[in-house]
Amino acid sequence: MAERLNGTKVAILAADMFERVELEEPRKALEEEGAQVEVVSIHDGEIQGFDHFEPARTTKVDRVVEEASVEDYDALLIPGGVGNPDQLRGDENAVAFVREFDEAGKPMAVICHGPWVLVEAGVARGRRLTSWPTLQTDIRNAGGEWVDEEVVVDGNLVTSRKPDDIPAFNREMLDLFANARTGASAH
């Protein structure tokens, strides 16, 4: 079903050192389904993407997080990369943005190291999720149930482990975002 996200506005919360493919591929999938996507970051200008440990393309920031409001968006995407979520979880505005998304029950798609921000925002507690394997202790210590699966859906949250999981991640993200838009329940 083409363009099932027409009229949906998605925030991509990212900072420097984001994993390029984990931002670009989901963004492309969202835009192909008709979503309007904005990159929200902790500073304006551009943010530096990485292909693992190698610098890659930059991405333009559309809005700084302290000027963003959860009410302006229907869904949230947080890509991974090691440095990206580490910077986000150290920024009180970014953490509050994620917490408010969850409190509003809006859908969130988070991949790789992105769940570090969920941990910091208190969103992992009582949730079943996956991530890059090195985060499993952090997630468990934060009260979450970590599993080693390519994609996990828990209520308003979809998570995946790594770039290889992007096809499954995108599929479940699009379903979750479309179902939230139409009021249908997630898995």
C-alpha positions in Angstrom: 0.0 0.0 0.0 1.9 3.0 -1.3 2.1 6.3 0.7 0.3 5.0 3.7 2.1 7.7 5.8 0.8 10.7 3.9 0.3 13.5 6.4 2.6 11.8 9.0 5.4 14.0 10.4 8.4 12.1 11.7 11.3 13.4 13.8 14.7 11.8 13.3 16.6 12.5 16.5 20.3 12.4 15.8 23.6 14.0 16.5 27.2 13.8 15.2 28.5 10.3 14.7 25.2 8.8 13.7 25.4 5.6 11.7 24.8 6.9 8.2 22.8 3.9 6.8 20.6 3.8 10.0 19.5 7.3 9.3 19.4 7.3 5.5 17.7 4.0 4.8 14.8 4.4 7.2 14.4 8.0 6.1 14.1 6.9 2.5 11.5 4.2 3.4 9.5 6.8 5.4 9.6 9.4 2.6 8.6 6.7 0.0 5.5 6.1 2.1 4.7 9.8 2.1 5.9 10.8 5.5 7.3 14.3 6.1 10.7 13.9 7.9 12.7 16.4 9.9 16.1 15.9 11.4 16.1 17.2 15.0 19.5 17.5 16.8 21.2 19.1 19.7 22.8 21.8 17.5 21.9 23.4 14.2 23.7 23.3 10.9 24.8 19.8 9.9 25.6 16.6 11.7 28.4 14.2 10.8 27.5 10.7 9.7 29.7 7.7 10.0 30.1 4.3 8.3 31.1 2.4 11.4 34.3 4.2 12.4 34.8 6.1 9.1 33.4 9.6 8.6 30.7 9.7 5.9 28.2 12.2 4.6 26.7 14.9 6.7 23.0 15.6 7.1 21.3 18.9 7.4 19.6 19.6 10.7 16.0 20.9 10.3 15.4 21.9 13.9 17.2 22.0 17.3 15.7 19.8 19.9 15.1 22.6 22.4 12.8 24.3 19.8 11.0 21.0 18.9 7.8 19.9 20.4 6.4 16.4 20.6 3.1 17.8 19.5 4.7 18.7 16.1 5.4 15.0 15.3 3.5 11.8 14.9 6.5 9.5 15.3 10.2 9.3 16.2 13.2 7.6 14.7 16.5 7.3 16.5 19.4 5.9 14.5 22.5 4.3 16.1 26.2 4.9 15.8 28.2 4.8 19.0 28.7 8.6 19.4 25.3 9.7 18.4 23.2 8.3 21.2 25.9 9.0 23.7 25.7 12.7 22.9 21.9 12.6 22.9 21.6 10.9 26.3 23.9 13.7 27.7 21.5 16.4 26.5 18.6 17.0 28.8 16.4 18.4 26.0 16.9 15.3 23.8 16.2 13.0 26.8 13.0 14.9 27.7 11.9 14.8 24.0 12.2 11.0 24.0 10.5 10.7 27.4 7.6 12.9 26.2 7.2 10.9 23.0 6.8 7.7 25.1 4.4 9.4 27.6 2.3 10.5 24.7 2.1 6.9 23.4 3.5 8.0 20.0 5.4 5.4 18.0 9.2 5.2 18.2 11.7 3.3 16.1 15.2 2.9 17.6 18.1 0.9 16.2 21.6 -0.2 17.2 23.1 2.0 20.0 19.9 4.2 19.9 18.4 2.5 22.9 20.9 4.2 25.1 18.7 7.2 24.8 15.7 5.1 25.9 17.6 3.9 28.9 18.4 7.5 29.9 14.8 8.6 29.4 13.5 5.8 31.6 11.7 4.3 28.6 13.4 0.9 28.7 11.9 -0.1 32.1 9.4 -3.0 31.7 9.9 -3.1 27.9 11.1 -5.9 25.7 13.7 -4.6 23.2 16.8 -5.3 21.3 19.9 -3.3 20.4 23.6 -3.6 19.5 24.7 -6.5 21.8 27.0 -4.3 24.0 23.9 -2.4 25.3 22.2 -5.5 26.8 23.6 -5.0 30.4 22.6 -1.3 30.3 19.1 -2.2 29.2 18.7 -5.0 31.8 20.1 -2.6 34.5 17.5 -0.1 33.4 14.7 -2.7 33.9 14.2 -3.7 30.3 14.2 -7.2 28.8 16.9 -7.4 26.2 16.6 -10.1 23.5 18.8 -11.0 20.5 16.3 -10.7 17.6 16.5 -8.7 14.4 13.4 -6.7 15.2 11.3 -6.4 18.3 7.9 -4.6 18.6 6.7 -3.7 22.1 3.6 -1.4 22.2 4.7 1.9 20.6 8.3 0.8 20.3 10.2 -1.0 17.6 13.9 -1.8 18.0 16.6 -3.6 16.0 20.2 -4.5 16.5 22.3 -3.3 13.6 22.5 -2.2 9.9 21.9 -5.8 8.7 18.5 -5.7 10.4 17.3 -2.5 8.5 15.0 -4.4 6.1 13.1 -5.9 9.0 13.4 -2.7 11.0 11.9 -0.6 8.2 9.1 -3.1 7.6 8.0 -3.0 11.3 8.6 0.7 11.6 6.4 1.5 8.7 3.7 -0.9 10.0 3.9 0.6 13.5 3.8 4.2 12.3 0.9 3.5 9.8 -1.1 1.6 12.5 -0.6 4.4 15.0 -1.9 6.8 12.4 -5.0 4.8 11.6 -5.6 4.0 15.3 -5.0 0.2 14.8 -3.1 -1.5 17.5 0.4 -2.7 17.1 1.4 -6.3 17.4 
